[in-house]
């Protein structure tokens, strides 16, 4: 009887141990199966610049860095009228009218250039021959002896110093009415006026060539066509030379205008290859927007229909996604603090965020596919 009871107790202990072990194993399986870790990493980015050349021809060959495109060149002309911006003050002889009075009984002829002078010493000359009638008066056109603005004439009586003193009392001038002359502001065509006008006309020619290139069949079929323009052999002729007086001038310009049309995406692909040449094996490129690249025509041969572009820009480089520091095996089983401490040792890392779930999970899972590493750029 005692033996039977002992056997029963032993079976109970075995059963209880079995169920406890099964429960522990089940909990372990549940913990492992439903535990996850998401580690979000923001790497430090380093900006760098690069400049390089890109060739363009009608066929293109991306494998050797040649872009497909259309190269053209033509001689265009333009003409326009522009305003002068320079200004100078020019001194001229003041002209006007003085009334000549004769109180004598006989007429008094006066030849051209006869002098008239007032008490302030201001001197005028009779412009043309006049004959002042006896006991009468006549208006005579006069001009100042000196250039410039004679200012306000305070004394309005004029003697004729060329006559003998006895005649000066009966033949004299009275008053002065100005008409023209004095200091005059005039427009001057400057060298900069001509240079600016030439630049504007050349830009007009370039815009015309760019518009024609946009209607080319290649440009129409491209995803995003870009046309670069270059002007050369520029000649111009101004109707007024620099330094001469004029309110306006006409300028004619002739120039060779070259255009290179290509697909922007092709440039982006080749630029990325050039930027990647500057990276270390443990780095990867954060590619710039192709539209942010600086592009210009370096060389152009319209006969051969080829061109070379000068390109450059700024890109960013960060630690590569496949770098050893992102090996999940190094993170499995570590708690949040240990993971943060691990990445803190690397200068390439800006910040790290660790999320473990469900809430009771305190360590990263030992299953690599349950550890998610997200890298921000």
Secondary structure, 3 states (H helix, E strand, C coil): CHHHHHHHHHHHHHHHHHHHHHHHHHHHHHHHHHCEEEEEEEECCEEEEEEEEEEEECCCEHHHCEEEEEEEEEEEEEEEEEECCEEEEEEEEEEEEEEEEECCCCCEEECCCCEEEECCCCEEEECCCEEECCCEEEEEEEEEEEECCCCCCCCCEEECCCCCHHHHCCEEEEEEEEEEEEEEEEEECCHHHHHHHHHHHHHHHHHHHHHHHHCCHHHHHCCCEEEEEEEEEEEEEECCCCCCECCEEEEEEEEEEEEEEEEHHHHHHHHHHHHHCCCCCCEEEECCCHHHCEEEEEEEECCCCEEEEEEEEEEEEEECCCCHHHCHHHCCCCEHHHHHHHHHCCCCEEEEEEEEECCCCCECCCCHHHEEEEEEC
